[in-house]
């Protein structure tokens, strides 16, 4: 397997390019309290980072889909003006993107987050210029599964790609399309979920992602 031969590099956003912990967990707390649910400490809600929000709210509260959608509406009351800006860029990430861009890699983002927020976050860090394709969901709850988002990105790119992501959803979706995968071990994976999902390798920093993409070889 030779990652450096891949023409396209597709990144997840949350937990891979940026750390969204404060914005997401604080907005989840806001939504839960607004509709009368008990809200734990924000640190207990980090598992909300990655999966579609509706799925997570329904799992946490045991509510029906209609109530889950109300929780999303409340979540976005805070997130769209405050939470979307409460991200931090992982150290070394911009250097990685710049290097890949300068070595003729074509970069993309595939996120379950609504595209409008994906673009806003990338704009906040002046990263939009590095990406040829930016794919996300819509505000109506369509196109939220990682497989759907990734499939749309691949239609605009090609299958000669590697997926970089921090959760099992990224790895499993990529494997369905036959893509090579790099797990972002510095993100929000729980335990050994990236290994169990079948990630080809795991990078513990953006610098390690660069190492894999430029020099990793495994012909066994």
LUMSE-497543 format. One record per residue: x, z, y of N, C-alpha, C in turn; residue in three letters. Coordinates in steps of 0.05 Angstrom, whole numbers, padded with zeros to 5 digits, always signed. Each point is the difference from the previous one (the first is absolute). Layout:
BEGIN
XZYXZYXZYALA;...
END
This chain:
BEGIN
+00017+00000-00024-00017+00000+00024+00018+00000+00025UNK;-00006-00018+00019+00016-00002+00024-00018+00001+00024UNK;-00001+00023+00013-00017+00002+00024+00009-00017+00023UNK;+00027-00004+00001+00010-00015+00023-00008-00030+00000UNK;-00010-00009-00023-00010-00028-00001-00029-00003+00009UNK;-00013+00022+00005-00028-00002+00009-00001-00010+00029UNK;-00017-00019+00005-00003-00011+00027-00017+00017+00018UNK;-00020+00014-00012-00019+00015+00016+00003+00030-00007UNK;-00002+00017+00021+00000+00029-00004-00026+00010+00013UNK;-00017+00013-00017-00025+00010+00010+00000+00030+00000UNK;-00005+00012+00023+00001+00029+00004-00028+00011+00002UNK;-00004+00023-00012-00022+00018+00007+00007+00012+00027UNK;-00020+00012+00013+00006+00012+00027+00003+00030-00002UNK;-00022+00014-00005+00000+00030-00001+00018+00010-00022UNK;+00019+00017+00007+00018+00011-00020+00022-00018-00009UNK;+00002-00023+00012+00021-00020-00006+00015-00008+00024UNK;-00015-00011+00020+00013-00007+00026-00001+00024+00019UNK;-00024+00012+00002-00003+00023+00018-00011+00024-00016UNK;+00005+00024+00011-00011+00025-00010-00025+00006+00016UNK;-00024-00002-00012-00025+00003+00014-00013+00028-00003UNK;+00015+00019-00011-00011+00025-00008-00017+00014+00021UNK;+00010+00004+00023-00014+00015+00021-00026-00014+00008UNK;+00001-00026+00005-00024-00015+00008-00022+00000-00020UNK;+00008-00004-00025-00021-00002-00022-00011+00028-00006UNK;+00017+00019-00005-00010+00026-00009-00016+00014+00022UNK;+00009-00002+00025-00015+00012+00022-00027-00013+00004UNK;-00001-00026-00005-00026-00014+00003-00018+00006-00023UNK;+00011+00005-00024-00017+00008-00023-00012+00028+00006UNK;+00016+00018+00010-00010+00027+00007-00022-00002+00020UNK;+00004-00017+00021-00020-00004+00020-00026-00009-00012UNK;+00001-00020-00018-00024-00011-00012-00014+00020-00017UNK;+00014+00015-00017-00012+00020-00017-00014+00021+00016UNK;+00013+00011+00020-00012+00021+00016-00024-00010+00016UNK;+00001-00025+00009-00022-00011+00015-00026-00002-00016UNK;+00003-00004-00026-00024-00002-00017-00004+00025-00017UNK;+00013+00022+00008-00007+00026-00012+00015+00006-00026UNK;+00021-00014-00007+00015+00006-00024+00023+00018+00007UNK;+00008+00017-00020+00024+00016+00003+00024-00018+00000UNK;+00018+00005+00018+00025-00017+00001+00024+00018-00006UNK;+00017-00008-00019+00024+00016-00006+00022-00005+00020UNK;+00023+00011-00004+00023-00006+00016+00007-00030-00003UNK;+00011-00011+00021+00006-00029+00000+00018-00007-00023UNK;+00018+00018-00007+00020-00007-00021-00014-00004-00027UNK;-00024+00011-00003-00015-00004-00026-00015-00026+00000UNK;+00002-00016+00021-00015-00025+00002+00018-00024+00000UNK;+00025+00004-00006+00019-00023+00000-00006-00021-00020UNK;-00015+00007-00021-00007-00019-00021-00020-00021+00010UNK;-00012+00005+00024-00017-00020+00013+00017-00024+00009UNK;+00026+00003+00002+00017-00022+00009+00004-00020-00023UNK;-00010-00024+00003+00003-00020-00021-00025-00013-00009UNK;-00018+00015-00014-00025-00012-00011-00019-00006+00023UNK;-00021-00017-00006-00021-00005+00019-00014+00026+00008UNK;-00006+00003+00026-00012+00024+00010-00026+00008-00013UNK;-00018-00020-00005-00026+00006-00012+00004+00013-00027UNK;+00017-00011-00016+00006+00012-00026+00010+00028+00002UNK;+00018+00006+00020+00011+00026+00003-00020+00020+00010UNK;-00016-00007+00019-00021+00018+00010-00020+00007-00021UNK;-00008-00020-00016-00020+00005-00021+00012+00018-00022UNK;+00025-00004-00006+00014+00017-00020+00003+00028+00010UNK;+00007+00004+00025+00005+00027+00011-00026+00016+00002UNK;-00021-00013+00011-00025+00014+00005-00021-00001-00022UNK;+00003-00020-00018-00020-00004-00021-00025-00013+00011UNK;+00002-00012+00024-00023-00012+00013-00006-00028-00010UNK;-00023-00010+00008-00008-00027-00006+00013-00020+00020UNK;-00002-00025-00006+00013-00020+00017-00009+00000+00028UNK;-00027+00004+00004-00010+00001+00027+00012+00022+00017UNK;+00003+00023-00012+00013+00023+00014+00030-00005+00004UNK;+00012-00013-00019+00028-00008+00003+00004-00018+00024UNK;-00018-00018+00004+00002-00018+00023-00004+00015+00026UNK;-00017+00020+00000-00003+00017+00024+00026+00015+00006UNK;+00013+00009-00020+00026+00014+00003+00021-00019+00012UNK;-00001-00025-00009+00019-00020+00011-00005-00005+00029UNK;-00026-00001+00008-00007-00004+00028+00011+00023+00017UNK;-00003+00024-00010+00011+00023+00015+00031+00000+00000UNK;+00011-00007-00022+00030-00003-00001+00010-00019+00021UNK;-00014-00022+00003+00009-00021+00019-00005+00008+00029UNK;-00018+00019+00005-00004+00009+00027+00027+00011+00011UNK;+00014+00015-00017+00026+00010+00009+00022-00019-00005UNK;+00000-00013-00023+00023-00017-00007+00004-00023+00019UNK;-00021-00013+00009+00003-00025+00015+00012+00005+00027UNK;-00001+00024+00011+00011+00006+00026+00025+00018-00001UNK;+00001+00017-00020+00022+00019-00002+00017-00004-00025UNK;-00014+00001-00023+00015+00000-00026+00017-00025-00004UNK;-00010-00023+00009+00015-00025-00004+00027+00001+00013UNK;+00003+00017+00020+00026+00002+00014+00017+00023-00010UNK;-00010+00015-00020+00014+00023-00010+00016-00007-00025UNK;+00016-00020+00002+00018-00010-00021+00029+00004+00008UNK;+00017+00002-00020+00029+00000+00006+00012-00022-00018UNK;+00020-00014+00011+00013-00021-00015+00022+00012-00017UNK;+00000-00008-00026+00021+00011-00018+00027-00008+00010UNK;+00020+00018+00000+00027-00006+00009+00011-00023-00016UNK;+00011-00019+00014+00013-00024-00012-00019-00023-00006UNK;-00026+00004+00006-00020-00021-00007+00004-00024+00018UNK;+00003+00004+00027+00002-00024+00017+00026-00015-00007UNK;+00021+00014-00006+00025-00013-00007-00004-00017-00025UNK;-00015+00011-00020-00006-00015-00024-00015-00026+00006UNK;-00021+00003+00016-00017-00024+00006+00016-00021+00016UNK;+00017+00009+00018+00016-00018+00016+00020-00015-00018UNK;+00013+00015-00018+00019-00012-00018-00013-00020-00018UNK;-00023+00007-00012-00014-00019-00017-00008-00025+00015UNK;-00010+00004+00024-00008-00022+00017+00023-00019+00006UNK;+00023+00012+00004+00024-00016+00006+00013-00014-00024UNK;-00009+00008-00024+00010-00013-00025-00021-00018-00012UNK;-00018-00009+00017-00020-00021-00008-00021+00010-00020UNK;-00004+00026-00003-00022+00010-00015-00026-00003+00017UNK;-00022-00006-00012-00025-00002+00014-00016+00026-00007UNK;-00007+00015+00021-00011+00026-00004-00030+00001+00005UNK;-00014+00018-00014-00029+00003+00003-00007+00029-00004UNK;-00024+00007+00011-00011+00027-00005-00027-00004-00014UNK;-00004+00016-00021-00026+00001-00014-00009+00029-00002UNK;-00021+00007+00015-00009+00027+00002-00030+00002-00004UNK;-00009+00022-00012-00029+00005-00002-00012+00010+00026UNK;+00017+00006+00019-00009+00008+00027-00012-00024+00014UNK;-00021+00004+00017-00010-00022+00016+00022-00015+00015UNK;-00002-00026+00000+00021-00016+00013+00004+00007+00029UNK;-00021+00007+00014+00002+00007+00029+00018+00024+00004UNK;-00001+00019-00019+00018+00023+00002+00028-00006-00009UNK;+00003-00017-00020+00026-00008-00010+00016-00013+00023UNK;-00013-00018+00014+00013-00014+00022+00007+00019+00023UNK;-00018+00019+00005+00005+00019+00022+00024+00017-00006UNK;+00002+00009-00025+00024+00016-00008+00025-00016+00002UNK;+00000-00024-00010+00024-00017+00001+00007-00006+00029UNK;-00020-00004+00017+00005-00005+00028+00013+00025+00014UNK;-00010+00024-00008+00011+00024+00012+00030+00002-00004UNK;+00009-00010-00023+00029+00002-00006+00015-00027+00004UNK;-00014-00019+00012+00011-00026+00006+00011-00014-00025UNK;-00016+00002-00022+00008-00011-00025-00015-00026-00008UNK;-00021-00006+00015-00017-00023-00007+00016-00026-00002UNK;+00021-00002+00017+00016-00025+00001+00014-00006-00027UNK;+00003+00020-00017+00014-00005-00025-00017-00011-00022UNK;-00027+00000+00003-00018-00007-00021-00014-00026+00004UNK;+00001-00017-00020-00014-00026+00000-00029+00003-00007UNK;-00006+00018-00018-00027+00005-00010-00006+00030+00002UNK;-00024+00007+00011-00009+00027+00001-00028+00001-00011UNK;-00004+00013-00022-00026+00001-00014-00009+00029-00002UNK;-00026+00005+00007-00012+00026-00004-00029-00004-00007UNK;-00015+00022+00002-00029-00001-00005-00015-00005+00026UNK;-00027+00001-00001-00015-00002+00024-00014+00027+00005UNK;-00013+00003+00023-00012+00025+00007-00026+00005-00015UNK;-00010-00020-00013-00025+00003-00015+00004+00009-00029UNK;+00025+00005-00007+00006+00009-00027+00004-00021-00021UNK;+00003-00025+00010+00006-00022-00019+00030-00004-00003UNK;+00008-00010-00023+00028-00008-00003+00019+00024+00000UNK;-00010+00023-00011+00016+00025+00002+00017+00004-00024UNK;-00006-00012-00023+00016+00005-00024+00027-00014+00003UNK;+00021+00012-00009+00027-00011+00005+00003-00027-00014UNK;-00013-00004-00022+00002-00026-00014-00012-00022+00018UNK;-00022+00006+00014-00012-00020+00017+00018-00007+00024UNK;+00010+00021+00012+00017-00004+00024+00026-00015-00008UNK;+00012+00008-00022+00024-00014-00009-00005-00029-00007UNK;-00023-00004-00013-00007-00028-00008-00003-00018+00024UNK;-00012+00011+00022-00003-00016+00024+00028-00006+00013UNK;+00018+00019-00001+00027-00005+00011+00014-00021-00017UNK;-00003+00001-00026+00014-00019-00017-00010-00029+00004UNK;-00025-00003+00007-00011-00026+00005+00014-00013+00024UNK;+00009+00016+00018+00014-00010+00024+00030-00002-00004UNK;+00010+00012-00021+00028+00001-00006+00006-00016-00025UNK;+00005+00015-00021+00007-00012-00026+00006+00022-00019UNK;+00003-00006-00026+00004+00020-00020+00029+00009-00003UNK;+00018-00013+00014+00028+00007-00002+00005+00024+00019UNK;-00012+00022-00008-00001+00023+00019+00006+00026-00014UNK;+00008+00020+00016+00003+00027-00010-00018+00018+00018UNK;-00013+00019-00013-00017+00019+00014+00014+00026+00003UNK;-00001+00011+00024+00013+00026+00006-00023+00019+00008UNK;-00003+00022-00015-00022+00018+00007+00005+00028-00012UNK;-00014+00020+00011+00006+00028-00008-00021+00012-00019UNK;-00021-00015-00006-00021+00011-00018-00004-00018-00024UNK;-00013+00011-00020-00005-00015-00025-00018-00024+00005UNK;-00017+00002+00021-00018-00022+00006+00016-00025+00008UNK;+00022+00004+00014+00017-00023+00008+00013-00013-00025UNK;+00010+00017-00017+00015-00010-00024-00019-00013-00019UNK;-00022+00012-00006-00019-00011-00019-00012-00027+00010UNK;-00006-00001+00025-00010-00026+00011+00021-00022-00002UNK;+00025+00007+00007+00021-00020-00001+00005-00009-00029UNK;-00002+00018-00019+00005-00008-00028-00022-00019-00010UNK;-00024+00003+00011-00022-00018-00008+00006-00029+00008UNK;+00016-00003+00021+00007-00027+00010+00028-00008-00011UNK;+00012+00016-00016+00026-00006-00012+00023+00002+00019UNK;-00003+00017+00021+00021+00004+00020+00020+00021-00009UNK;+00024-00003+00011+00020+00021-00003-00008+00023+00019UNK;+00009+00024-00006-00009+00023+00015+00022+00020+00006UNK;+00000+00010+00025+00018+00022+00008-00017+00023+00009UNK;+00002+00023-00013-00015+00023+00008+00014+00014+00023UNK;-00015+00007+00021+00012+00015+00022-00002+00030-00006UNK;+00021+00011-00012-00001+00027-00010+00000+00021+00022UNK;+00004-00008+00025+00000+00019+00023-00028+00004+00011UNK;-00020-00015-00011-00027+00001+00011-00017+00022-00013UNK;-00025-00008-00007-00020+00020-00008-00008-00002-00030UNK;+00017-00011-00016-00006+00000-00029+00000+00029-00010UNK;-00018+00005-00019-00003+00027-00011+00015+00000-00027UNK;+00020+00018-00002+00015+00002-00025+00013-00026-00007UNK;-00003-00008-00025+00013-00024-00010-00019-00024-00001UNK;-00020-00001+00018-00020-00021-00001+00012-00028+00003UNK;+00021-00003+00015+00012-00027+00003+00013-00009-00026UNK;+00012+00018-00014+00012-00007-00026-00022-00007-00020UNK;-00021+00017-00001-00022-00005-00018-00014-00026+00006UNK;-00001-00007+00026-00014-00025+00008+00017-00025-00008UNK;+00026+00005-00005+00017-00023-00009+00017-00012+00021UNK;+00007+00016+00021+00018-00011+00021+00027-00008-00013UNK;+00010-00023+00008+00025-00010-00011+00023+00018+00007UNK;+00001+00009+00025+00020+00019+00010-00013+00017+00021UNK;+00013+00022+00007-00010+00018+00020+00022+00004+00021UNK;-00007-00004+00025+00019+00003+00022-00007+00027+00014UNK;+00020+00015+00006-00005+00026+00014+00004-00001+00030UNK;+00004-00024+00010+00003-00003+00029-00002-00030+00006UNK;-00006-00007+00025+00000-00029+00008+00027-00013-00006UNK;+00022+00015+00003+00027-00011-00005+00002-00008-00029UNK;-00012+00016-00018+00001-00007-00029-00016-00025-00006UNK;-00022-00004+00015-00016-00024-00003+00018-00024+00006UNK;+00015+00002+00022+00019-00022+00008+00020-00005-00022UNK;+00010+00021-00012+00020-00003-00022-00012-00015-00023UNK;-00024+00007-00008-00013-00013-00022-00005-00030+00006UNK;-00010-00005+00024-00007-00028+00007+00025-00018+00003UNK;+00022+00012+00006+00024-00016+00005+00019-00002-00024UNK;-00001+00020-00017+00021+00000-00021-00009+00008-00028UNK;-00025+00008-00003-00007+00011-00026-00002-00022-00021UNK;+00012+00005-00023-00002-00018-00023-00004+00016-00025UNK;-00018-00009-00016-00005+00012-00026-00010-00021-00019UNK;+00017-00009-00017-00007-00022-00018-00007+00009-00028UNK;-00005+00026-00003-00007+00010-00026-00029-00003-00005UNK;
END
